[in-house]
Amino acid sequence: MKLPHIDLKELKRLKEENFKERLKFIDWYTNWLKKSSNKTWSSQQKKIIN
């Protein structure tokens, strides 16, 4: 059985890209929370939880 070749440089690049995307989303979401009323974001959270 032959193991697949894993390109560690590519894996590292994808990991960094993923991290940047998550930070960008967190930044976007916190800005949205600050701009939105409590009623708006709490109703959306309720949809996720239920």
CHARMM internal coordinates of N, CA and C (Angstrom, degrees):
IC EDIT
DIST 1 N 1 CA 1.4547
DIST 1 CA 1 C 1.5306
ANGL 1 N 1 CA 1 C 109.20
DIST 1 C 2 N 1.2976
ANGL 1 CA 1 C 2 N 115.20
DIHE 1 N 1 CA 1 C 2 N 127.00
DIST 2 N 2 CA 1.4635
ANGL 1 C 2 N 2 CA 120.65
DIHE 1 CA 1 C 2 N 2 CA -178.41
DIST 2 CA 2 C 1.5307
ANGL 2 N 2 CA 2 C 109.85
DIHE 1 C 2 N 2 CA 2 C -99.52
DIST 2 C 3 N 1.3039
ANGL 2 CA 2 C 3 N 116.15
DIHE 2 N 2 CA 2 C 3 N 132.69
DIST 3 N 3 CA 1.4626
ANGL 2 C 3 N 3 CA 121.07
DIHE 2 CA 2 C 3 N 3 CA 178.40
DIST 3 CA 3 C 1.5258
ANGL 3 N 3 CA 3 C 110.36
DIHE 2 C 3 N 3 CA 3 C -79.95
DIST 3 C 4 N 1.3272
ANGL 3 CA 3 C 4 N 116.55
DIHE 3 N 3 CA 3 C 4 N 147.49
DIST 4 N 4 CA 1.4734
ANGL 3 C 4 N 4 CA 118.51
DIHE 3 CA 3 C 4 N 4 CA 179.37
DIST 4 CA 4 C 1.5248
ANGL 4 N 4 CA 4 C 111.18
DIHE 3 C 4 N 4 CA 4 C -69.80
DIST 4 C 5 N 1.3070
ANGL 4 CA 4 C 5 N 115.28
DIHE 4 N 4 CA 4 C 5 N 148.98
DIST 5 N 5 CA 1.4637
ANGL 4 C 5 N 5 CA 120.79
DIHE 4 CA 4 C 5 N 5 CA 176.54
DIST 5 CA 5 C 1.5254
ANGL 5 N 5 CA 5 C 109.00
DIHE 4 C 5 N 5 CA 5 C -78.47
DIST 5 C 6 N 1.3128
ANGL 5 CA 5 C 6 N 116.06
DIHE 5 N 5 CA 5 C 6 N 129.22
DIST 6 N 6 CA 1.4620
ANGL 5 C 6 N 6 CA 120.86
DIHE 5 CA 5 C 6 N 6 CA -179.83
DIST 6 CA 6 C 1.5250
ANGL 6 N 6 CA 6 C 107.70
DIHE 5 C 6 N 6 CA 6 C -115.13
DIST 6 C 7 N 1.3138
ANGL 6 CA 6 C 7 N 115.05
DIHE 6 N 6 CA 6 C 7 N 121.34
DIST 7 N 7 CA 1.4614
ANGL 6 C 7 N 7 CA 121.24
DIHE 6 CA 6 C 7 N 7 CA 178.27
DIST 7 CA 7 C 1.5295
ANGL 7 N 7 CA 7 C 107.74
DIHE 6 C 7 N 7 CA 7 C -84.73
DIST 7 C 8 N 1.3137
ANGL 7 CA 7 C 8 N 116.22
DIHE 7 N 7 CA 7 C 8 N 105.10
DIST 8 N 8 CA 1.4665
ANGL 7 C 8 N 8 CA 120.34
DIHE 7 CA 7 C 8 N 8 CA -175.29
DIST 8 CA 8 C 1.5267
ANGL 8 N 8 CA 8 C 112.43
DIHE 7 C 8 N 8 CA 8 C -67.00
DIST 8 C 9 N 1.3197
ANGL 8 CA 8 C 9 N 117.29
DIHE 8 N 8 CA 8 C 9 N -33.08
DIST 9 N 9 CA 1.4723
ANGL 8 C 9 N 9 CA 119.78
DIHE 8 CA 8 C 9 N 9 CA 177.70
DIST 9 CA 9 C 1.5266
ANGL 9 N 9 CA 9 C 110.51
DIHE 8 C 9 N 9 CA 9 C -65.64
DIST 9 C 10 N 1.3259
ANGL 9 CA 9 C 10 N 115.20
DIHE 9 N 9 CA 9 C 10 N -42.40
DIST 10 N 10 CA 1.4717
ANGL 9 C 10 N 10 CA 119.66
DIHE 9 CA 9 C 10 N 10 CA 178.75
DIST 10 CA 10 C 1.5246
ANGL 10 N 10 CA 10 C 110.06
DIHE 9 C 10 N 10 CA 10 C -65.73
DIST 10 C 11 N 1.3020
ANGL 10 CA 10 C 11 N 117.21
DIHE 10 N 10 CA 10 C 11 N -41.35
DIST 11 N 11 CA 1.4583
ANGL 10 C 11 N 11 CA 121.89
DIHE 10 CA 10 C 11 N 11 CA 178.55
DIST 11 CA 11 C 1.5296
ANGL 11 N 11 CA 11 C 110.91
DIHE 10 C 11 N 11 CA 11 C -61.63
DIST 11 C 12 N 1.3021
ANGL 11 CA 11 C 12 N 116.59
DIHE 11 N 11 CA 11 C 12 N -42.43
DIST 12 N 12 CA 1.4657
ANGL 11 C 12 N 12 CA 121.15
DIHE 11 CA 11 C 12 N 12 CA 178.21
DIST 12 CA 12 C 1.5363
ANGL 12 N 12 CA 12 C 110.60
DIHE 11 C 12 N 12 CA 12 C -64.46
DIST 12 C 13 N 1.3290
ANGL 12 CA 12 C 13 N 116.46
DIHE 12 N 12 CA 12 C 13 N -41.76
DIST 13 N 13 CA 1.4629
ANGL 12 C 13 N 13 CA 120.83
DIHE 12 CA 12 C 13 N 13 CA 179.14
DIST 13 CA 13 C 1.5299
ANGL 13 N 13 CA 13 C 110.79
DIHE 12 C 13 N 13 CA 13 C -63.20
DIST 13 C 14 N 1.3259
ANGL 13 CA 13 C 14 N 116.93
DIHE 13 N 13 CA 13 C 14 N -42.63
DIST 14 N 14 CA 1.4587
ANGL 13 C 14 N 14 CA 120.73
DIHE 13 CA 13 C 14 N 14 CA 178.80
DIST 14 CA 14 C 1.5285
ANGL 14 N 14 CA 14 C 111.56
DIHE 13 C 14 N 14 CA 14 C -65.67
DIST 14 C 15 N 1.2981
ANGL 14 CA 14 C 15 N 115.90
DIHE 14 N 14 CA 14 C 15 N -38.01
DIST 15 N 15 CA 1.4626
ANGL 14 C 15 N 15 CA 120.40
DIHE 14 CA 14 C 15 N 15 CA 178.34
DIST 15 CA 15 C 1.5331
ANGL 15 N 15 CA 15 C 110.51
DIHE 14 C 15 N 15 CA 15 C -63.73
DIST 15 C 16 N 1.3196
ANGL 15 CA 15 C 16 N 116.89
DIHE 15 N 15 CA 15 C 16 N -44.56
DIST 16 N 16 CA 1.4683
ANGL 15 C 16 N 16 CA 121.00
DIHE 15 CA 15 C 16 N 16 CA 178.66
DIST 16 CA 16 C 1.5281
ANGL 16 N 16 CA 16 C 111.30
DIHE 15 C 16 N 16 CA 16 C -64.59
DIST 16 C 17 N 1.3162
ANGL 16 CA 16 C 17 N 116.15
DIHE 16 N 16 CA 16 C 17 N -41.12
DIST 17 N 17 CA 1.4537
ANGL 16 C 17 N 17 CA 120.84
DIHE 16 CA 16 C 17 N 17 CA 178.61
DIST 17 CA 17 C 1.5289
ANGL 17 N 17 CA 17 C 110.91
DIHE 16 C 17 N 17 CA 17 C -63.09
DIST 17 C 18 N 1.3036
ANGL 17 CA 17 C 18 N 116.21
DIHE 17 N 17 CA 17 C 18 N -43.80
DIST 18 N 18 CA 1.4595
ANGL 17 C 18 N 18 CA 121.56
DIHE 17 CA 17 C 18 N 18 CA 178.38
DIST 18 CA 18 C 1.5298
ANGL 18 N 18 CA 18 C 110.22
DIHE 17 C 18 N 18 CA 18 C -61.23
DIST 18 C 19 N 1.3081
ANGL 18 CA 18 C 19 N 116.61
DIHE 18 N 18 CA 18 C 19 N -43.84
DIST 19 N 19 CA 1.4609
ANGL 18 C 19 N 19 CA 121.47
DIHE 18 CA 18 C 19 N 19 CA 179.69
DIST 19 CA 19 C 1.5329
ANGL 19 N 19 CA 19 C 110.81
DIHE 18 C 19 N 19 CA 19 C -60.86
DIST 19 C 20 N 1.3312
ANGL 19 CA 19 C 20 N 116.48
DIHE 19 N 19 CA 19 C 20 N -44.00
DIST 20 N 20 CA 1.4704
ANGL 19 C 20 N 20 CA 120.54
DIHE 19 CA 19 C 20 N 20 CA 179.02
DIST 20 CA 20 C 1.5263
ANGL 20 N 20 CA 20 C 111.33
DIHE 19 C 20 N 20 CA 20 C -63.74
DIST 20 C 21 N 1.3269
ANGL 20 CA 20 C 21 N 116.11
DIHE 20 N 20 CA 20 C 21 N -40.31
DIST 21 N 21 CA 1.4590
ANGL 20 C 21 N 21 CA 119.91
DIHE 20 CA 20 C 21 N 21 CA 178.55
DIST 21 CA 21 C 1.5222
ANGL 21 N 21 CA 21 C 111.31
DIHE 20 C 21 N 21 CA 21 C -64.39
DIST 21 C 22 N 1.3149
ANGL 21 CA 21 C 22 N 117.15
DIHE 21 N 21 CA 21 C 22 N -40.13
DIST 22 N 22 CA 1.4666
ANGL 21 C 22 N 22 CA 119.58
DIHE 21 CA 21 C 22 N 22 CA 178.35
DIST 22 CA 22 C 1.5156
ANGL 22 N 22 CA 22 C 111.25
DIHE 21 C 22 N 22 CA 22 C -65.60
DIST 22 C 23 N 1.3316
ANGL 22 CA 22 C 23 N 117.55
DIHE 22 N 22 CA 22 C 23 N -41.52
DIST 23 N 23 CA 1.4655
ANGL 22 C 23 N 23 CA 120.24
DIHE 22 CA 22 C 23 N 23 CA 177.25
DIST 23 CA 23 C 1.5307
ANGL 23 N 23 CA 23 C 111.22
DIHE 22 C 23 N 23 CA 23 C -62.81
DIST 23 C 24 N 1.3108
ANGL 23 CA 23 C 24 N 115.88
DIHE 23 N 23 CA 23 C 24 N -39.91
DIST 24 N 24 CA 1.4627
ANGL 23 C 24 N 24 CA 120.49
DIHE 23 CA 23 C 24 N 24 CA 178.68
DIST 24 CA 24 C 1.5373
ANGL 24 N 24 CA 24 C 110.23
DIHE 23 C 24 N 24 CA 24 C -63.22
DIST 24 C 25 N 1.3318
ANGL 24 CA 24 C 25 N 116.52
DIHE 24 N 24 CA 24 C 25 N -43.12
DIST 25 N 25 CA 1.4571
ANGL 24 C 25 N 25 CA 120.01
DIHE 24 CA 24 C 25 N 25 CA 178.40
DIST 25 CA 25 C 1.5322
ANGL 25 N 25 CA 25 C 111.11
DIHE 24 C 25 N 25 CA 25 C -64.30
DIST 25 C 26 N 1.3188
ANGL 25 CA 25 C 26 N 117.36
DIHE 25 N 25 CA 25 C 26 N -43.21
DIST 26 N 26 CA 1.4717
ANGL 25 C 26 N 26 CA 120.98
DIHE 25 CA 25 C 26 N 26 CA 179.46
DIST 26 CA 26 C 1.5225
ANGL 26 N 26 CA 26 C 109.98
DIHE 25 C 26 N 26 CA 26 C -60.49
DIST 26 C 27 N 1.3088
ANGL 26 CA 26 C 27 N 116.32
DIHE 26 N 26 CA 26 C 27 N -42.62
DIST 27 N 27 CA 1.4618
ANGL 26 C 27 N 27 CA 120.82
DIHE 26 CA 26 C 27 N 27 CA 178.04
DIST 27 CA 27 C 1.5324
ANGL 27 N 27 CA 27 C 110.75
DIHE 26 C 27 N 27 CA 27 C -62.21
DIST 27 C 28 N 1.3340
ANGL 27 CA 27 C 28 N 116.28
DIHE 27 N 27 CA 27 C 28 N -46.67
DIST 28 N 28 CA 1.4668
ANGL 27 C 28 N 28 CA 120.65
DIHE 27 CA 27 C 28 N 28 CA 178.36
DIST 28 CA 28 C 1.5289
ANGL 28 N 28 CA 28 C 110.64
DIHE 27 C 28 N 28 CA 28 C -60.17
DIST 28 C 29 N 1.3182
ANGL 28 CA 28 C 29 N 116.68
DIHE 28 N 28 CA 28 C 29 N -45.49
DIST 29 N 29 CA 1.4636
ANGL 28 C 29 N 29 CA 120.82
DIHE 28 CA 28 C 29 N 29 CA -176.41
DIST 29 CA 29 C 1.5334
ANGL 29 N 29 CA 29 C 111.61
DIHE 28 C 29 N 29 CA 29 C -66.62
DIST 29 C 30 N 1.3156
ANGL 29 CA 29 C 30 N 118.21
DIHE 29 N 29 CA 29 C 30 N -41.01
DIST 30 N 30 CA 1.4643
ANGL 29 C 30 N 30 CA 119.61
DIHE 29 CA 29 C 30 N 30 CA 178.70
DIST 30 CA 30 C 1.5267
ANGL 30 N 30 CA 30 C 110.72
DIHE 29 C 30 N 30 CA 30 C -65.70
DIST 30 C 31 N 1.3232
ANGL 30 CA 30 C 31 N 117.07
DIHE 30 N 30 CA 30 C 31 N -37.46
DIST 31 N 31 CA 1.4718
ANGL 30 C 31 N 31 CA 119.50
DIHE 30 CA 30 C 31 N 31 CA 175.66
DIST 31 CA 31 C 1.5160
ANGL 31 N 31 CA 31 C 111.06
DIHE 30 C 31 N 31 CA 31 C -63.83
DIST 31 C 32 N 1.3194
ANGL 31 CA 31 C 32 N 116.26
DIHE 31 N 31 CA 31 C 32 N -40.91
DIST 32 N 32 CA 1.4619
ANGL 31 C 32 N 32 CA 120.46
DIHE 31 CA 31 C 32 N 32 CA 177.99
DIST 32 CA 32 C 1.5270
ANGL 32 N 32 CA 32 C 110.43
DIHE 31 C 32 N 32 CA 32 C -62.76
DIST 32 C 33 N 1.3238
ANGL 32 CA 32 C 33 N 116.91
DIHE 32 N 32 CA 32 C 33 N -43.03
DIST 33 N 33 CA 1.4689
ANGL 32 C 33 N 33 CA 120.72
DIHE 32 CA 32 C 33 N 33 CA 178.90
DIST 33 CA 33 C 1.5280
ANGL 33 N 33 CA 33 C 111.30
DIHE 32 C 33 N 33 CA 33 C -60.86
DIST 33 C 34 N 1.3192
ANGL 33 CA 33 C 34 N 116.41
DIHE 33 N 33 CA 33 C 34 N -41.20
DIST 34 N 34 CA 1.4552
ANGL 33 C 34 N 34 CA 120.16
DIHE 33 CA 33 C 34 N 34 CA -179.81
DIST 34 CA 34 C 1.5295
ANGL 34 N 34 CA 34 C 111.95
DIHE 33 C 34 N 34 CA 34 C -65.14
DIST 34 C 35 N 1.3385
ANGL 34 CA 34 C 35 N 116.45
DIHE 34 N 34 CA 34 C 35 N -34.85
DIST 35 N 35 CA 1.4660
ANGL 34 C 35 N 35 CA 120.96
DIHE 34 CA 34 C 35 N 35 CA -177.61
DIST 35 CA 35 C 1.5297
ANGL 35 N 35 CA 35 C 112.91
DIHE 34 C 35 N 35 CA 35 C -82.79
DIST 35 C 36 N 1.3167
ANGL 35 CA 35 C 36 N 116.97
DIHE 35 N 35 CA 35 C 36 N -24.78
DIST 36 N 36 CA 1.4656
ANGL 35 C 36 N 36 CA 121.10
DIHE 35 CA 35 C 36 N 36 CA -173.78
DIST 36 CA 36 C 1.5178
ANGL 36 N 36 CA 36 C 111.50
DIHE 35 C 36 N 36 CA 36 C -88.96
DIST 36 C 37 N 1.3056
ANGL 36 CA 36 C 37 N 114.07
DIHE 36 N 36 CA 36 C 37 N 152.51
DIST 37 N 37 CA 1.4583
ANGL 36 C 37 N 37 CA 118.87
DIHE 36 CA 36 C 37 N 37 CA 176.58
DIST 37 CA 37 C 1.5319
ANGL 37 N 37 CA 37 C 109.45
DIHE 36 C 37 N 37 CA 37 C -73.88
DIST 37 C 38 N 1.3087
ANGL 37 CA 37 C 38 N 116.18
DIHE 37 N 37 CA 37 C 38 N 158.85
DIST 38 N 38 CA 1.4622
ANGL 37 C 38 N 38 CA 120.39
DIHE 37 CA 37 C 38 N 38 CA 178.56
DIST 38 CA 38 C 1.5232
ANGL 38 N 38 CA 38 C 111.53
DIHE 37 C 38 N 38 CA 38 C -59.75
DIST 38 C 39 N 1.3030
ANGL 38 CA 38 C 39 N 116.11
DIHE 38 N 38 CA 38 C 39 N -38.36
DIST 39 N 39 CA 1.4672
ANGL 38 C 39 N 39 CA 120.09
DIHE 38 CA 38 C 39 N 39 CA -179.42
DIST 39 CA 39 C 1.5315
ANGL 39 N 39 CA 39 C 111.18
DIHE 38 C 39 N 39 CA 39 C -62.95
DIST 39 C 40 N 1.3255
ANGL 39 CA 39 C 40 N 116.75
DIHE 39 N 39 CA 39 C 40 N -41.35
DIST 40 N 40 CA 1.4649
ANGL 39 C 40 N 40 CA 120.84
DIHE 39 CA 39 C 40 N 40 CA -178.80
DIST 40 CA 40 C 1.5253
ANGL 40 N 40 CA 40 C 111.38
DIHE 39 C 40 N 40 CA 40 C -64.12
DIST 40 C 41 N 1.3390
ANGL 40 CA 40 C 41 N 116.62
DIHE 40 N 40 CA 40 C 41 N -54.90
DIST 41 N 41 CA 1.4661
ANGL 40 C 41 N 41 CA 117.13
DIHE 40 CA 40 C 41 N 41 CA -175.21
DIST 41 CA 41 C 1.5209
ANGL 41 N 41 CA 41 C 112.21
DIHE 40 C 41 N 41 CA 41 C -72.69
DIST 41 C 42 N 1.3329
ANGL 41 CA 41 C 42 N 118.44
DIHE 41 N 41 CA 41 C 42 N -30.94
DIST 42 N 42 CA 1.4623
ANGL 41 C 42 N 42 CA 118.88
DIHE 41 CA 41 C 42 N 42 CA 178.70
DIST 42 CA 42 C 1.5236
ANGL 42 N 42 CA 42 C 111.64
DIHE 41 C 42 N 42 CA 42 C -68.90
DIST 42 C 43 N 1.3312
ANGL 42 CA 42 C 43 N 117.50
DIHE 42 N 42 CA 42 C 43 N -33.97
DIST 43 N 43 CA 1.4706
ANGL 42 C 43 N 43 CA 119.57
DIHE 42 CA 42 C 43 N 43 CA 177.15
DIST 43 CA 43 C 1.5276
ANGL 43 N 43 CA 43 C 110.45
DIHE 42 C 43 N 43 CA 43 C -67.79
DIST 43 C 44 N 1.3178
ANGL 43 CA 43 C 44 N 117.45
DIHE 43 N 43 CA 43 C 44 N -35.65
DIST 44 N 44 CA 1.4671
ANGL 43 C 44 N 44 CA 120.00
DIHE 43 CA 43 C 44 N 44 CA 176.96
DIST 44 CA 44 C 1.5244
ANGL 44 N 44 CA 44 C 111.15
DIHE 43 C 44 N 44 CA 44 C -69.21
DIST 44 C 45 N 1.3115
ANGL 44 CA 44 C 45 N 117.18
DIHE 44 N 44 CA 44 C 45 N -39.04
DIST 45 N 45 CA 1.4620
ANGL 44 C 45 N 45 CA 119.99
DIHE 44 CA 44 C 45 N 45 CA 176.85
DIST 45 CA 45 C 1.5289
ANGL 45 N 45 CA 45 C 111.05
DIHE 44 C 45 N 45 CA 45 C -64.21
DIST 45 C 46 N 1.2987
ANGL 45 CA 45 C 46 N 115.23
DIHE 45 N 45 CA 45 C 46 N -37.30
DIST 46 N 46 CA 1.4661
ANGL 45 C 46 N 46 CA 119.93
DIHE 45 CA 45 C 46 N 46 CA 178.30
DIST 46 CA 46 C 1.5196
ANGL 46 N 46 CA 46 C 110.69
DIHE 45 C 46 N 46 CA 46 C -61.34
DIST 46 C 47 N 1.3428
ANGL 46 CA 46 C 47 N 117.10
DIHE 46 N 46 CA 46 C 47 N -40.65
DIST 47 N 47 CA 1.4689
ANGL 46 C 47 N 47 CA 120.87
DIHE 46 CA 46 C 47 N 47 CA 177.84
DIST 47 CA 47 C 1.5279
ANGL 47 N 47 CA 47 C 111.23
DIHE 46 C 47 N 47 CA 47 C -61.59
DIST 47 C 48 N 1.2959
ANGL 47 CA 47 C 48 N 117.01
DIHE 47 N 47 CA 47 C 48 N -38.06
DIST 48 N 48 CA 1.4745
ANGL 47 C 48 N 48 CA 121.03
DIHE 47 CA 47 C 48 N 48 CA -179.90
DIST 48 CA 48 C 1.5258
ANGL 48 N 48 CA 48 C 110.19
DIHE 47 C 48 N 48 CA 48 C -69.12
DIST 48 C 49 N 1.3126
ANGL 48 CA 48 C 49 N 116.37
DIHE 48 N 48 CA 48 C 49 N -44.31
DIST 49 N 49 CA 1.4645
ANGL 48 C 49 N 49 CA 120.73
DIHE 48 CA 48 C 49 N 49 CA -176.43
DIST 49 CA 49 C 1.5162
ANGL 49 N 49 CA 49 C 111.51
DIHE 48 C 49 N 49 CA 49 C -69.55
DIST 49 C 50 N 1.3169
ANGL 49 CA 49 C 50 N 117.20
DIHE 49 N 49 CA 49 C 50 N -41.50
DIST 50 N 50 CA 1.4643
ANGL 49 C 50 N 50 CA 120.93
DIHE 49 CA 49 C 50 N 50 CA -178.30
DIST 50 CA 50 C 1.4734
ANGL 50 N 50 CA 50 C 107.91
DIHE 49 C 50 N 50 CA 50 C -88.37
END
COOR INIT
IC SEED 1 N 1 CA 1 C
IC BUILD
